[in-house]
Amino acid sequence: MSGAELAVNVAGLALIAFIVWWFWLSHGRTERAGAGPVEIVVADGVYSPSRVEVPAGRPVVLRFIRRDPSPCAEKVLIDAAGVAAELPVGEPREVVVTLPEPGEYEFTCDMRMYRGTLVAR
């Protein structure tokens, strides 16, 4: 194997590792739901914050602010709560969610590339 082939293989493996970390392993900061809505910004391929702690069995308002024009970001899905909401670019969209019991619940874009977690306690 020549030096160029080795460099291409190493670069490819590094890119694969970065993609796995970015989409499945990175967690970002955790936001706690308080009295008001929790703002979640949709930009640059991620939800920020991507982890939100909410009270189990109580309604919480998530205010999504979509800054990403990508078609992937058009919708947010919270399957466990039966939520599917359209997210217009530049317009805040409030989504009310009640998670029945403690646990971790995923929220994603329509293509399941943008990922976040609701942690019910």
C-alpha positions as CSV (number, residue, x, y, z in Angstrom):
1,M,0.0,0.0,0.0
2,S,1.4,3.4,-1.0
3,G,1.6,6.4,1.2
4,A,-1.3,8.1,-0.8
5,E,-3.5,5.0,-0.4
6,L,-2.8,4.9,3.4
7,A,-3.6,8.7,3.7
8,V,-6.9,8.2,1.9
9,N,-7.8,5.2,4.1
10,V,-6.9,7.1,7.3
11,A,-8.9,10.2,6.2
12,G,-11.9,8.0,5.4
13,L,-11.8,6.3,8.8
14,A,-11.5,9.7,10.5
15,L,-14.5,10.9,8.6
16,I,-16.6,7.9,9.5
17,A,-15.7,8.3,13.2
18,F,-16.7,11.9,13.1
19,I,-20.0,11.1,11.5
20,V,-20.8,8.5,14.1
21,W,-19.9,10.9,16.9
22,W,-21.9,13.8,15.4
23,F,-25.1,11.9,14.8
24,W,-25.2,9.3,17.5
25,L,-22.7,9.9,20.3
26,S,-22.5,13.7,21.0
27,H,-25.0,14.9,23.6
28,G,-24.5,18.7,23.9
29,R,-25.8,20.5,26.9
30,T,-28.9,19.6,28.9
31,E,-31.7,22.2,29.5
32,R,-34.2,21.8,32.3
33,A,-37.8,22.7,31.7
34,G,-39.0,25.5,34.0
35,A,-42.2,27.5,34.2
36,G,-41.9,28.8,30.6
37,P,-41.3,27.2,27.2
38,V,-38.0,25.5,26.5
39,E,-36.4,27.0,23.3
40,I,-34.8,24.6,21.0
41,V,-33.0,26.1,18.0
42,V,-32.8,24.0,14.8
43,A,-29.7,25.0,13.0
44,D,-26.6,23.6,11.2
45,G,-27.9,20.0,11.4
46,V,-28.5,19.9,15.2
47,Y,-31.1,20.7,17.9
48,S,-29.7,23.0,20.5
49,P,-30.1,22.0,23.3
50,S,-30.3,18.4,22.2
51,R,-31.2,17.1,25.7
52,V,-34.1,18.5,27.7
53,E,-35.1,17.4,31.1
54,V,-38.9,17.5,31.6
55,P,-41.2,16.4,34.4
56,A,-42.9,13.1,33.8
57,G,-46.7,13.2,33.5
58,R,-46.9,17.0,33.1
59,P,-47.3,19.0,30.0
60,V,-44.2,21.0,28.8
61,V,-44.0,23.5,26.0
62,L,-41.1,23.1,23.6
63,R,-40.6,26.2,21.4
64,F,-38.8,25.2,18.2
65,I,-37.0,27.9,16.3
66,R,-35.9,26.7,12.9
67,R,-33.0,28.6,11.3
68,D,-32.0,25.7,9.0
69,P,-33.6,25.9,5.5
70,S,-32.8,22.2,4.9
71,P,-35.8,20.1,3.9
72,C,-34.7,17.6,6.6
73,A,-35.6,20.2,9.3
74,E,-39.1,20.8,8.1
75,K,-40.7,18.6,10.8
76,V,-40.0,17.4,14.3
77,L,-41.3,14.0,15.4
78,I,-41.7,12.8,19.0
79,D,-43.0,9.4,18.4
80,A,-43.6,8.4,22.0
81,A,-45.9,11.3,22.5
82,G,-47.6,11.0,19.1
83,V,-46.3,14.4,18.0
84,A,-45.4,15.5,14.4
85,A,-45.1,19.2,13.9
86,E,-44.2,21.3,10.9
87,L,-41.4,23.8,11.6
88,P,-41.5,26.9,9.3
89,V,-38.2,28.7,8.8
90,G,-37.8,31.7,11.1
91,E,-41.2,31.3,12.9
92,P,-41.3,29.9,16.4
93,R,-43.5,26.8,16.7
94,E,-44.7,25.7,20.1
95,V,-45.3,22.0,20.7
96,V,-46.9,20.8,23.9
97,V,-45.7,17.4,25.1
98,T,-46.7,15.2,28.0
99,L,-44.5,12.2,28.6
100,P,-46.3,9.6,30.7
101,E,-43.5,8.1,32.7
102,P,-39.8,8.6,33.5
103,G,-37.4,7.6,30.8
104,E,-35.6,8.9,27.7
105,Y,-37.7,9.8,24.6
106,E,-36.1,10.7,21.3
107,F,-37.2,13.6,19.1
108,T,-36.0,13.7,15.5
109,C,-36.4,15.3,12.1
110,D,-38.5,13.6,9.4
111,M,-35.4,11.8,8.1
112,R,-34.2,10.9,11.6
113,M,-30.8,12.7,11.0
114,Y,-31.3,15.6,13.5
115,R,-31.7,13.9,17.0
116,G,-32.5,15.1,20.5
117,T,-33.6,13.5,23.7
118,L,-36.3,14.4,26.2
119,V,-35.4,13.1,29.7
120,A,-38.6,12.6,31.7
121,R,-38.0,12.6,35.5
